[in-house]
């Protein structure tokens, strides 16, 4: 029994530390080397250039910015949909009368199946999914407002600084919603044991690193 508790109290915090540390490293590089080191930083710089071209009346590059806005809007809608569907499924699963431990062995590989820990597993996953849904929903609303402000003209036009702030806020909320959804998947695997949390966290960090720093070497060579 002690080994079951230790596997949850050691492996799960270690998994969370790996994921949080990676995003801290990503944030550090984004703040100090925004335009040359991370994919998010380069995309942010390009969006600002697109916004400036829209303000100066460059229709071709303005259309490219609107295309990017639409793609991000669709991605945020997908993220919000996936988050709320998984959250509802977890709520339905938690409301069932059966005990998940009946389907798993009591070895240390699957961790402890006490009632309090089961509540913690479901609660942590549902919390992250809810945060992802809220951030993605706010991103959709903000991007729609940004689209309206970009196309406003005449006496209804707002200041460029305010429009750009709304524009960047929508993209930031979209990124946060997407990353929180990614962080929720290791918590979902916690239902199958702490070892799966550690493995899924390591795979998640590796995949995100390939996405976030994929163009660094090629960018430096160019």
N, C-alpha and C positions, 0 to 999 in steps of 0.2 A: 504493500500500500504506500509505503514511503517513497519507493521508486516511482510510482505513478504520479505522486504529487510533485516530486522533484523534476520529473520530465516536463511537466507543465510550467513550473515556476522558473525553470532555467531556459528551456528552448524557446518558449513563446516570447519572453522579454528580449532574448538575444535576436530573434527574428525581427521584432519591432525596432530594435536598435540598429540593425543593418539597414532597414528601409528608411528610417528617419535620418540616419547618418548620411546615406546617399543623397537624400533630398537637401540636407544641409550643405553638402559638398556642391551640389548642383546650384543652390541658391548663391553660395559664395562665388562661384565662377560666373554666374549670371550678373551679379552686381559689380564685379571687378573687371571682367572681360566680356562685356555683353555682346560685342559685335564680331568676335573672332574665335570664341571657344565653344559655345553651346548652340545647339540648333534653335532653342527658344530665343536666345539673344539675337541671333541673326535674323530670325523671322520678325522679331520686334523692330529691328532697325529697318527692315524692308517695308513693314507696314507703315512706319512713319514716313518713309520716302514716298510710298504710294499715296498717303494722305496729303502730303505736300503737292504732289502732282495733281491730285483731284482739285485742290484749292486753286492751282494755277490754270486749270482748264485743260489739262492733258487727258483727252478722252480715252486714248488707248490704255494708258497706265491706270487711269481711273476705273476703267472696266475690269482690269486685273484685280484691283483692290476690292471691288464689289463682288467679284468671283470668290476671292478668299473669304470675304465676309459671309457669303452664302454657304460655302463649304463648312466653315466653323459653326455656323448656325445649325446646319444639318447634323454635324457631329455632336453638338450639345444636346439636341433633341434625342439622338440615339442614346447618348450616355444617360440622360434623365430617364428614358424609357426602360433601359436595361436595369438601372438602379432600383426603380420603383417595382418592377416585376419581380426581381430577386428578393426585394424586401417583403413584398406581399407573400411570396412563396415561403420565405422563412417564418413569417407570422403564422401562416397556415400549418407549417410543419411543427412549430412550437406549440400550437394549439391542439395538436393531436394527442390522443390518450396514450400512445405507446411510448416506450422508453428506448432511445437509440442504442443504449448499451446492450440490448438484447441481440443486436445484429453484429456486435463487435466482440472480440476477445478481450479478456481483462489483462492482457499483457501490458508491459510498460510502453510498448510501441504506440498504443492508442491513448495513453494517458489516463487520467482519472475521469470517472463518469458520475461524480457526485452531483446532486441536484443544483447546488450553488454554482458549480463550475459549468454545468450545462447552461444555466441562465446567463453566465458571463460570456460564454461562447456565442450564444444567439444575440445577446445584447450588444456586444462589441461589433459584430458584423452588421447588425441592423443600424447601429449608430453611424458607422462609416457610410453605409448605403444611403441613409437619410441625408447626411451632409453632402454626399455627391449629388443626390437628387436636387437639393436646395441650391447648390452652387450652379449646377447645370441649368436649372430653371431660371435663376437670376441672370445667367449668361444669355439665355434666349431672349429674355425681356430687354436686357441692356443692348444686345446686338440689334434687336428690332428698333429700339429707340435711336441707336446710332445710324441705322439705315434711313430712318425718317429724317433725322437732322442733316444727314449728308445731302439728301435730295431736296431739303427745304431751300427756298429761294425767296428773294425780295425781302419784304418786311418780316417774314417768318424765320429768316435765317438767324442762326445763333453764332456766337463768336467761335473762330476756329479752335481756340484753346479748349473751350468747353466741349466741342464736338470730338476733338481728339481724346480728351480725357474719358468720355463715355465709350469711345471706340476701343481704347486700350483696356478699359475696365471689363468690357465684355469678353475680350480675348483672355484676360487674366482669369476671370471666373470660369471660363471654359476649360482652361488648363488645370485649374484647381479641382474642378469637378471630375475631370478625367483621371487625375492622379489619385484622388481619394477613392474612386472606383477601383483602380488598380490595387490600392492598399487594402481594399476590402476583400479581395480574393484570398490572400493568405489567411485572413480571419475566418473565411468560409471553410477553408481546408482544416482549420482547427477542430471542426466537428469530427474529423477522421483521426485526429491525434496531433500531438505537438511536433512530431518528426516531419509530417507533411507541411506544417507551417514553416519550418526552417528551410526545407527544400524549395517550397514555392516562393519564399521570400528571396532566396538566392537566385532562383531563375528569374524572378521579377526584376531584381536589381540588374542582372546581366542584360535582360532585354531592354530595360529603360536606358541603360548606359549605351547600348548600341544605337538607340534612337536619338538620345540627347547629344552624343558626341560622335555621331557617325561621319559627319563631314569635316571634322577638325583637321585631319591630316591632309586631305585633298584641298581644303581651304587654305592651309598654310603653304602648300606647294604652289598654288596659283598666285 
